[in-house]
């Protein structure tokens, strides 16, 4: 089972952002950039290209996601610990598990 980390940009998203940033620095318009990206195997929404183009043109330097508040991500270790706790005693409540009373 593969756990997707929340708030983490995928390598493909970072690649798209790097390409957009490169062409923005080369003074390419968003419309030309979209046409260029459509010639390749890129599947990205026009609105995202326009938004990122504006952000990079206005001075955004970082291509990775900013940290977000909210629900934390899950790790494989957390999932394994919870599965083990449930398999030992199926009558444990969600509150007992979330309070850390896994054993």
FENWO-V785506 format. One line per field, one symbol per residue. ss: DSSP state (H for helix, E for strand, L for the rest). burial: + if it has 24 or more other ideal C-beta (glycine too) atoms within 12 Angstrom, else -. Layout:
ss = ???
burial = ???
//
This chain:
ss = LLLLLLLLLLHHHHHHHHHHHHHHHLLLLHHHHHHHHHHLLLLLLHHHHHHHHHHHHLLLLLLLLLLLLLLLLLLHHHHHHHHHHHHHLLLLLHHHHHLLLLL
burial = ---------------++-+++-++-----+--++--+------+----+--++--+----------------------------+-----------+------
//
